[in-house]
Amino acid sequence: MHLIAPHVIVLFALLGSLAGFLAGLLGIGGGVILVPLFLWAFKVAGYTPDVIVHAAFGTSLAVIVPTTLSSTLSHRRRGNVEWHQVYHLALGGIAGAIIGAALAAGLPGTWLRFLFGLMQILVAMKLFFYHPHLPPEQQEGLSVLSLWAVGFAGGAFSAFFGVGGGVVAVPLMVILLRLPIHRAVGNSSALIVVSSFFGALSYIWHGWDRAGLAPFSVGYVNLMVAMIVAPFTIFFARLGVRVAGRLAHDRLVKVFAVLLILVGLRMMTRLFFS
């Protein structure tokens, strides 16, 4: 395995740039983009097939932590993070992340790939067709139990699939908790920092003694890849946000949704035609 070869380092820098730019441009969590890219890049880098999927999920979560932390700080400056709510969301998110990662660690990589592909298709369908009728907003009076439940769902989804989880957490906060959309996005960013961190720790734990991992791996998380990719993801996400304001955003999202469907179908069919 030649992770320190110059061409491999350049490859991961390019992947981080692409994932960050698309995430900022389309408003999509970086994990949905990073995981398929890692699945391909880790094969090129020489990972053994039985650990590629788990390593892609764990490393994706490690990259998401600093990326969403940057996002959360931006939302906080705009007053869109309610820390009391985030505290209870995070408690549920930690439990969900630990359980989600444990479930993923116990499944074969082929089935995880299939389920990730299915998840991508469902996310794409939501992007393509979903036009929500938002309920009346509610700022106060939220029960602790409801915050824990939403945090648990977001954390479990995030850790199980190696993605941020905002695609689940934001709709739940808007529809079930009836938070304003900007507050839901800000709270979701803060939740994702916590759930991704504990999800990554869980992937480290479950992969601690696993054979076939590349150098610089701690469990299923490759620290060197995360350190290369994260700065590029953060920088190009900001660039993507700027470019998004000049383009027809809805059309771009629909094109990306079609791409997600094609990638998802490819990942699902590999279970049967690998």
N, C-alpha and C positions, 0 to 999 in steps of 0.2 A: 504494500500500500504506500503510495507516494503523495501524501497530503501536503508535504512541504515542497514538492516540485513547483517551480515557478508557474508552469502553465495551469496547475491545479489551483494555486492561490488566486491567479487571475480569473479562473473560471468561477470560483466562489464569490469573488468581488463583483463580477458581472451579474451573477445570480442575485446577490443582495441588492444591487442597483436596480435590476429589473423588477424584483418583488416589491421593493420600496416605492418605486415610481408608479407601478400599477395600483398598489394599495392607496397611495395618495390621490392618484388620478380618478379612481373609481369608488373610493370610499369603502373598500373591501379590506377585511383583516388580512394581514400579510401571510398568516399561516396557510390560508387556502391556496396561496400562490407558492409559498416556500416549500411545502411538503412535496408536491409533485416534482419541483425542481431538485430537491434533495434526493428524492428517490432515483432520479436519473443520474445526478452528479455523484452520489455515493457509489453507484455501480461503476462509473468511470474511474472513481478513486480507488476501487479495489475492495470494497466491503464484501464480506461473504453474504450470499443471498438471504440466509435465515435471520440476519440482524438488520438488514437495510431499512425495513419499514419502521421498526421500533427506534432505530437511530435517527431516522428522518423526523419522527414525531418529537422525540426528546430534544433534539438540537433545534428544531423549529420553536419549541416553547422557550428555550434559552434565549433565542434571538428576539422573541416577542416581548420579553421582560423589559429590556431597555427601550425598545421601540415604543411600547405603550406607556412607559413611564414618561417619555418625552411628550407624548400626546396628552397624558393626564395633567402635566404641568401647564400645558397650553390651555386646557379646559379650565383648570383652577384659576388661571389669571382672568378668565372671562366669567368667573363666578358660576360655572356649570357643574361643580362637584360639591355634593352635600356630604360632608365627612361623617356625620352621625349615621346616615343611611349606608354609606360605604362600609363602615365598621361592621354592621350586621350582615350586609351582602358578602363581605369578605369572610366572615365566619362560616357561612354556608358554602362559599366558594372553596375554602381550604378543604372542607370535608368532601365536597364533590370532586375536587382535583385529585385527592388521594385515592378515592374509590375509582374514578374514571381511569387513572393511570394503572391501577392494579388490574382492572378488567382488561385493558388493552395489553398489558404485559403478559396476561395469561392466554391470549389468543395467538394463533399462528399468523405470521406476516401476510400470508396470502389472503386470509379472511379480513385482516385489517385493511389491506389494500382495497378489497372489494367494498367494504363498508365505507371507506373514505370516498371511493368513487361514487357510491350511492348518495352520500352526504353532499358531494359536490353538485350532483344533478339536482337534488332538492333545493340547495341554495340557489342554483341557477334558475330554477323554476320560480322561486320566490322573487328573485331580481327581475325576472321577465314579466311576471303577471301580477305581483302583489301591489295593490293600491289601497292602503289601509284607510278605514274610516276611524279616525282617532276618537277615543272616548273623551268625555270632559276631564280636564286635568285636575289632579289632586296633589297638593304639596305636603299636606300634613295628615296626621292620623293614620299613618301606615303601621300595621302590626309588625312586630319583630319577627314573628313566624313567617309572614309573607316575604319579608326581606331575606330571611335565611333560605327559604325555598327557592326564590329566584337566583340567589347566589349559588346555591347547590347545583341547580340545573346548568347555569353558565359554567361553573367550575368543572363539573363532570364532563360536559360536552367538550370543553377546551382541552382537558387532559386526555380524554379518550382519543380525540382526533389530532392532537398536536397543533391546534389552531387557537386563535384568540378567544372565541366564544361569543363575541359581540353579536353575531348573527342570531343567536338565541337570546342573549341577555337583554339587548335593546328592545326587541318586540315585547318581551315579557314585562319589562319595566313600563313600557308605554301602555300596553293593553291591560295587564293585570294590576300593576301598581298605579297606573294612570299618571305617571310622571310626564312633565313636558319633555318633548323630544330632545332638546339640548341638554337638559339635566340627565335624561336617560343615557345619552351618549357619553357625557362626562363621567357619570357614575360607573358606566360599563367599562370605560377605559381604566379607571382605578381598580375595579374588580378584576380585570384581566391581568393587571400587574401582579396581583396577589395569587390568583389561580394559576397563572402561567409559571410563577416562581415555584409554587408547591408542586405543580405538575412536573416541572423539570426535575425537582428534587426526587420525586417519586420514580421518574425514569432512571435517574442515577442509582437509586436504591435497587430497583428491580433488575438493572443490568450490571450491577457491580462486579460480579464474577463471570460474566458472560464471555465466552471465547469468540474470536473472529472480529473483534472491534478494532478500529484503526488506531494508530498512535494519537495521543492527546485526548483520548476518550476517557470520561469519568462516567462509568455506567454507559447508558445509552446516549449520553450527551457528549458531543465532540466540542470541547472548549475552544480549540483553535479555529474551527469552522465558525463557531458562534462569534468569536472575537473579530474575525475577518468580515463576516457578513453584516453584523449589527450596525457599524458606523455607516456603511453604504446604504442600508435599508432606511435608517433614520434620515440621512441627508436627502436621498432621492424621494422619500415620501413627502417631504416638504416641497420639493420641486414639483412633484406630481399634483399636489394641492394647488399650486400656482397655475400650472398649465390647465387644470380642470376648469378654472374660471373662464377660460377663453374658448372652450370647446362645447359641442352639444353633448352634455353629460348623459342624458337619457339614452341617446343612441349608442354612446360608448359602452354603457352598462349592458345594453342588450347584446351588443357584439361580444362582450366579455362573457355574458351568460351562455351564449352559444358555444364559446370556446370551453367553458367549464363543463358543459354537457358532453362535448366530444372527449375531453380528457377523462371525465368521470366514466364514460362508457368504455374507454380504452382500459382503464384501471380495473373495472368490473369484469370485463371479458377475459382479462389475463388469468383470472382464477380458473377458467375452463379451457383456455387456449394458450397456456404458457408453454 
